[in-house]
């Protein structure tokens, strides 16, 4: 039996690379593209393995697989996590994006012991415009956590 066709994805790879262990690609999309080219070349009877190396992969769009990504007759496709792999969606907010609250009206609503310790974050300035509704747990006044939305 022939050795499997292998593709490698790593967070420090480049999508201009060929997807080898020494020169991995950086995205699942590029690995899929290379895999589809391999299948289109008619190299059947040979397993394909996509190695996704350990790391956190930031997703800004859904990752979709179609029928064409499943291999061909006699050719199995396996995706394998080599270490701890995390696919993370959403926005990354830098740790220095928040600042201590300066609005005196907001500070007055906080217990005196925390007034100079509570930070605020302007999500819109971070490109987050559609955060969705916040759950009622943040508005229950139970004292566990307080979340102010648009100064409410």
Rosetta silent file (secondary structure, phi, psi, omega in degrees, C-alpha in Angstrom):
SEQUENCE: XXXXXXXXXXXXXXXXXXXXXXXXXXXXXXXXXXXXXXXXXXXXXXXXXXXXXXXXXXXXXXXXXXXXXXXXXXXXXXXXXXXXXXXXXXXXXXXXXXXXXXXXXXXXXXXXXXXXXXXXXXXXXXXXXXXXXXXXXXXXXXXXXXXXXXXX
SCORE:     score description
SCORE:     0.000 S_00000001
   1 L     0.000  137.122 -177.650    0.000    0.000    0.000 S_00000001
   2 L   -69.537  149.307  176.029    1.309    3.427   -0.923 S_00000001
   3 L   -62.433  147.415 -178.891    2.319    5.881    1.787 S_00000001
   4 L   -67.334  150.408  171.098   -0.412    8.434    2.516 S_00000001
   5 E   -77.872  123.543 -175.029   -0.428   11.818    0.883 S_00000001
   6 E  -116.473  138.666  172.830    0.174   14.218    3.780 S_00000001
   7 E  -123.833  146.765 -177.832   -0.600   17.892    4.199 S_00000001
   8 E  -125.766  136.170  177.082    0.426   19.976    7.195 S_00000001
   9 E  -121.939  132.262  178.392   -1.243   23.036    8.712 S_00000001
  10 L  -144.126  148.050 -178.603    0.479   25.096   11.424 S_00000001
  11 L   -61.186  -25.828  178.950   -0.245   28.477   12.990 S_00000001
  12 L  -100.307   14.219  177.130    3.221   29.657   11.922 S_00000001
  13 L   -79.165 -178.531  177.277    2.893   28.275    8.382 S_00000001
  14 L  -132.945  138.116 -179.935    2.341   30.253    5.200 S_00000001
  15 L   -71.780   -5.311  172.731   -0.349   29.665    2.614 S_00000001
  16 L   -88.655   -5.746  177.706    2.293   30.103   -0.083 S_00000001
  17 L   -77.945  164.037 -179.698    4.016   26.961    1.243 S_00000001
  18 L   -82.047   -5.624  178.625    3.414   23.517   -0.282 S_00000001
  19 L    86.359   21.850  177.108    1.933   22.057    2.918 S_00000001
  20 L   -84.433  171.513  178.372    4.790   19.728    3.792 S_00000001
  21 L   -61.205  -36.390 -178.949    5.925   18.976    7.352 S_00000001
  22 L   -80.551  -27.048 -177.834    8.862   21.337    6.861 S_00000001
  23 L  -135.522   74.390 -176.257    6.827   24.032    5.095 S_00000001
  24 L   -74.373  159.567  170.960    3.219   23.874    6.335 S_00000001
  25 E   -83.849  170.038 -176.312    0.346   26.043    5.193 S_00000001
  26 L  -106.347  -12.531 -175.995   -1.365   28.289    7.740 S_00000001
  27 L  -128.631  152.162  175.161   -5.060   27.787    7.047 S_00000001
  28 H   -64.403  -32.984  179.272   -7.518   24.935    6.774 S_00000001
  29 H   -62.056  -43.568 -179.737   -8.830   26.555    3.599 S_00000001
  30 H   -67.729  -39.158  176.513   -5.446   26.277    1.892 S_00000001
  31 H   -61.185  -41.899  177.544   -5.069   22.663    3.014 S_00000001
  32 H   -62.324  -40.943  178.204   -8.508   21.953    1.546 S_00000001
  33 H   -62.089  -46.399  179.324   -7.537   23.610   -1.715 S_00000001
  34 H   -64.589  -37.035  178.647   -4.342   21.533   -1.957 S_00000001
  35 H   -65.251  -44.429  178.747   -6.277   18.391   -1.078 S_00000001
  36 H   -62.825  -37.174  175.949   -8.855   19.042   -3.801 S_00000001
  37 H   -63.325  -41.388  178.533   -6.021   19.540   -6.328 S_00000001
  38 H   -61.902  -44.377  178.841   -4.524   16.222   -5.256 S_00000001
  39 H   -65.355  -41.934 -179.967   -7.881   14.475   -5.676 S_00000001
  40 H   -63.417  -25.541  177.798   -8.451   16.149   -9.055 S_00000001
  41 L   -72.413   -4.437  176.401   -5.098   14.756  -10.228 S_00000001
  42 L    75.239   24.105 -179.958   -6.721   11.336   -9.991 S_00000001
  43 L   -84.500   71.013 -178.331   -4.309    9.921   -7.451 S_00000001
  44 L   -84.637  168.978  179.639   -6.802    7.387   -6.120 S_00000001
  45 L    78.190   11.250 -177.551   -6.056    4.398   -3.964 S_00000001
  46 L  -131.311  125.303  178.327   -3.939    6.517   -1.681 S_00000001
  47 L   -67.724  147.129  172.984   -5.041    7.810    1.696 S_00000001
  48 E  -116.341  135.823  178.772   -4.705   11.548    2.409 S_00000001
  49 E  -125.217  125.565  174.559   -3.956   12.829    5.903 S_00000001
  50 E  -102.402  112.473  178.733   -4.256   16.488    6.885 S_00000001
  51 E   -90.929  117.566  175.697   -2.155   17.092   10.008 S_00000001
  52 E  -102.512  109.182 -174.740   -3.355   20.133   11.953 S_00000001
  53 E   -74.313  156.587 -176.682   -0.499   21.006   14.288 S_00000001
  54 E   -52.562  141.927  176.608   -1.020   22.219   17.847 S_00000001
  55 E   150.101  176.474  177.602   -2.100   25.818   18.276 S_00000001
  56 E  -107.428  120.855 -177.312   -4.989   28.232   18.323 S_00000001
  57 E  -106.398  114.417 -179.862   -6.424   29.038   14.913 S_00000001
  58 E   -76.259  124.388  179.347   -8.460   32.236   14.766 S_00000001
  59 E  -104.515  124.878  176.049  -11.555   31.793   12.605 S_00000001
  60 L  -107.681   -3.820  178.707  -13.119   34.887   11.077 S_00000001
  61 L  -150.971  159.198  177.796  -15.517   32.911    8.880 S_00000001
  62 L   -61.944  148.006  173.785  -17.122   29.479    8.974 S_00000001
  63 L  -101.297  118.185 -174.558  -15.008   26.580    7.752 S_00000001
  64 L  -115.467  137.534  174.671  -17.066   24.545    5.318 S_00000001
  65 L  -116.138  139.325  178.152  -16.419   21.118    3.891 S_00000001
  66 L  -117.956 -178.536 -179.702  -18.288   19.761    0.892 S_00000001
  67 H   -55.893  -36.950 -178.408  -18.616   16.437   -0.842 S_00000001
  68 H   -66.523  -13.601  179.774  -15.509   17.230   -2.886 S_00000001
  69 H   -91.731   -1.134 -174.831  -13.466   17.338    0.334 S_00000001
  70 L   -94.216    8.807  179.944  -14.279   13.752    1.263 S_00000001
  71 L    92.410 -172.290 -179.098  -11.911   11.989   -1.083 S_00000001
  72 E  -130.617  177.893  178.892  -12.688    9.797   -4.050 S_00000001
  73 L   -50.411  122.618  177.775  -13.386    6.128   -4.657 S_00000001
  74 L    77.396   10.700 -177.979  -10.749    4.180   -2.782 S_00000001
  75 E  -131.766  105.863  179.881   -9.210    7.285   -1.239 S_00000001
  76 L   -85.997  143.911  175.684   -9.894    8.067    2.403 S_00000001
  77 E  -116.484  126.806  179.807   -9.281   11.571    3.781 S_00000001
  78 E  -124.123  132.001  171.565   -8.387   11.927    7.461 S_00000001
  79 E  -103.892  128.978 -174.649   -7.905   15.145    9.401 S_00000001
  80 E  -127.479  129.988  174.046   -5.725   14.623   12.442 S_00000001
  81 E   -83.847  120.112  177.323   -4.987   17.003   15.313 S_00000001
  82 E   -99.436   83.221 -174.335   -1.305   16.750   16.168 S_00000001
  83 E   105.351 -168.819 -179.569   -1.446   18.128   19.713 S_00000001
  84 E   -80.524  116.687 -178.615   -4.021   20.458   21.229 S_00000001
  85 E  -115.049  130.686  177.579   -5.804   22.281   18.426 S_00000001
  86 E  -125.916  127.622  172.729   -8.306   25.057   19.061 S_00000001
  87 E  -102.586  115.414 -172.070  -10.477   26.694   16.421 S_00000001
  88 E  -117.981  126.742  177.089  -11.563   30.015   17.891 S_00000001
  89 E  -102.734  163.176  178.059  -14.139   32.332   16.382 S_00000001
  90 L   107.751 -165.646 -177.563  -14.792   35.923   17.184 S_00000001
  91 L  -108.503  144.066  174.784  -12.621   38.935   17.693 S_00000001
  92 L   -95.110  123.305  179.946   -9.403   39.180   19.603 S_00000001
  93 L  -104.604  122.339 -179.208   -9.393   42.221   21.867 S_00000001
  94 L   -61.001  147.227 -176.667   -5.936   43.414   22.912 S_00000001
  95 H   -63.710  -22.914 -179.331   -5.299   43.388   26.642 S_00000001
  96 H   -93.858   12.279 -177.940   -4.521   47.109   26.619 S_00000001
  97 H   -79.005  -18.517  179.972   -7.839   48.056   24.960 S_00000001
  98 L   -92.106  161.703  177.297   -9.645   48.663   28.244 S_00000001
  99 E  -144.538  155.868  178.364   -9.237   51.648   30.532 S_00000001
 100 E   -62.688  143.199 -179.152  -10.320   52.519   34.029 S_00000001
 101 L   -63.923  132.998  178.622  -13.760   54.102   34.177 S_00000001
 102 L  -115.098  -15.332 -178.893  -13.600   57.886   34.269 S_00000001
 103 L   -66.925  116.339 -175.955  -17.296   58.744   33.952 S_00000001
 104 H   -63.535  -33.976  178.642  -18.275   60.124   37.389 S_00000001
 105 H   -66.698  -40.209  178.111  -21.933   59.088   37.041 S_00000001
 106 H   -68.103  -45.039 -179.475  -20.969   55.482   36.350 S_00000001
 107 H   -59.475  -35.377 -178.473  -18.410   55.478   39.164 S_00000001
 108 H   -65.256  -24.423  179.632  -21.061   56.777   41.586 S_00000001
 109 L   -83.109   -8.711 -178.465  -23.142   53.651   40.943 S_00000001
 110 L   -95.145  151.389  173.696  -20.272   51.378   41.949 S_00000001
 111 L   -59.165  140.203 -175.441  -19.328   50.403   45.494 S_00000001
 112 H   -54.161  -34.122 -176.226  -16.664   52.810   46.734 S_00000001
 113 H   -68.673  -16.496 -178.585  -14.144   49.983   47.255 S_00000001
 114 H  -117.389   -1.459 -174.540  -14.052   49.168   43.534 S_00000001
 115 L   -53.885  -35.065 -178.790  -14.565   52.552   41.870 S_00000001
 116 L   -98.098   16.421 -178.299  -10.908   52.881   40.913 S_00000001
 117 L  -123.553   -8.194 -176.102  -10.570   49.244   39.865 S_00000001
 118 L   -92.548  132.747 -178.126  -13.350   48.775   37.288 S_00000001
 119 E  -108.267  160.895  176.331  -12.423   49.026   33.635 S_00000001
 120 E  -126.536  156.977 -179.147  -14.461   49.724   30.542 S_00000001
 121 L  -138.123  124.745  177.277  -14.054   48.589   26.972 S_00000001
 122 L   -88.594  100.171 -176.655  -15.462   50.311   23.907 S_00000001
 123 L   -62.934  -37.779 -178.680  -16.346   47.332   21.708 S_00000001
 124 H   -61.912  -36.304  178.886  -17.110   49.483   18.662 S_00000001
 125 H   -66.938  -16.377  177.435  -13.569   50.914   18.717 S_00000001
 126 H   -97.012    9.139  178.916  -12.390   47.286   18.440 S_00000001
 127 L    81.839   11.961 -179.869  -14.513   46.701   15.347 S_00000001
 128 L  -100.726  104.929 -174.924  -17.203   44.790   17.258 S_00000001
 129 L  -109.487  -13.542 -176.371  -20.510   46.261   16.188 S_00000001
 130 L  -130.991   72.142 -177.488  -22.880   43.333   16.642 S_00000001
 131 L   -77.849  -14.923 -179.398  -22.264   41.818   20.055 S_00000001
 132 L    80.757  172.544 -179.283  -25.832   40.592   20.344 S_00000001
 133 L   -72.226  144.173  176.622  -28.031   40.770   23.412 S_00000001
 134 L   -87.988  143.617 -179.879  -26.439   40.155   26.789 S_00000001
 135 L   -65.378  154.241 -178.346  -28.093   37.533   28.996 S_00000001
 136 H   -60.998  -21.396 -179.207  -30.282   38.660   31.866 S_00000001
 137 H   -57.246  -27.774 -179.827  -27.790   37.233   34.368 S_00000001
 138 H   -79.451  -10.632 -176.711  -25.754   40.411   33.858 S_00000001
 139 H  -113.635    8.957 -171.126  -28.708   42.598   34.794 S_00000001
 140 L   -82.371  -10.227  178.246  -30.005   40.756   37.867 S_00000001
 141 L    68.732   19.117 -177.448  -28.302   42.926   40.483 S_00000001
 142 L   -75.098   -6.559  176.226  -27.203   39.825   42.370 S_00000001
 143 L    85.487   -2.885  179.463  -23.832   41.289   43.173 S_00000001
 144 L   -75.890  -48.347 -179.351  -21.836   38.565   41.448 S_00000001
 145 L  -149.269  148.004  176.956  -20.975   40.610   38.390 S_00000001
 146 L  -123.577  134.563  178.224  -22.092   43.891   37.007 S_00000001
 147 L  -129.559  124.437  177.742  -22.200   44.766   33.346 S_00000001
 148 L  -104.791  126.058 -179.285  -23.071   48.231   32.153 S_00000001
 149 L  -116.164  119.559 -177.613  -24.268   48.516   28.603 S_00000001
 150 L    49.848   47.501  177.139  -24.396   51.992   27.124 S_00000001
 151 L    65.519   16.266  177.628  -24.259   53.455   30.641 S_00000001
 152 L   -92.575    0.000    0.000  -27.288   51.403   31.803 S_00000001
